[in-house]
Amino acid sequence: MPSPAHHHNVYVVELDSKVLKNRAFRARNRGYRKGMPCVYVGMTGLPPGERFQNHKAGVKANRFVRDFGVGLLPELFEYLNPMPFEAAEKMEIELAQELREKGYAVWQG
């Protein structure tokens, strides 16, 4: 069982490729390789599934997840969780960068 201090999670949400029509999203992803997934990378103190549902319901939602979120991509993040808050903050940045380097279009929370 994880320590109470280790209750934060990073998560990755698949976004519908229609998000690429958004100028700000495209501008943040100049290295995007056509055909690769579009994703949102975030961190939370909630279980990732619950956080995703909050986004979709408009609760503290990122607009891209609310409007284009398809579902979680657990294979990209489950092995990392849970962790302390500071580690999750750092991992959110690192995971977003790693995915960008692979050609994903990424919006980071």
C-alpha positions, -999 to +999 in steps of 0.1 A: +000+000+000+014+034-009+024+059+017-001+087+023+026+110+011+026+091-022-009+098-034-003+120-065-005+107-100+005+118-135-019+109-162-022+111-200-055+117-219-059+110-255-073+139-274-093+137-306-071+149-335-096+177-342-077+195-315-051+202-341-075+228-356-067+250-326-040+275-334-026+276-298-024+238-297-006+236-331+018+264-321+028+245-289+035+214-311+057+224-340+075+191-338+043+170-341+046+140-365+014+135-385-004+104-374+010+104-338-015+108-309-026+141-295-025+140-257-029+160-225-004+154-197-014+163-162-010+155-125-035+151-097-041+140-062-072+121-074-073+087-091-067+095-128-101+081-139-119+104-115-098+134-126-106+127-163-143+126-154-140+159-137-124+174-168-153+161-189-178+175-165-161+209-165-148+207-129-114+225-129-112+214-165-086+219-191-105+231-222-088+206-245-096+177-223-132+189-218-138+194-255-115+168-271-108+142-244-113+106-256-100+086-227-070+078-205-039+061-220-028+042-189+000+024-207+018+057-208+016+065-171+004+038-147+039+024-141+049+058-127+022+062-100+017+069-072+043+094-061+048+124-038+036+158-050+070+172-058+079+141-079+045+143-097+052+180-106+086+171-121+073+139-138+045+158-155+070+180-172+094+151-180+066+129-194+052+157-216+087+164-230+094+127-236+061+123-256+069+155-276+103+141-285+085+110-298+063+131-321+032+133-300+012+166-299+011+174-262-007+200-241+006+200-205-015+209-175 
